[in-house]
């Protein structure tokens, strides 16, 4: 629960928003890359 409160506090700051966007983009591309690797192995 504390981590969620820290995140919401961080998002109120402009730097926090940029950091959150970078984290989300990084996670998105990582997940996309992992699933792409699995699909290539099936062929």
Beta strands, then each sheet from edge to edge (+ up, - down):
end
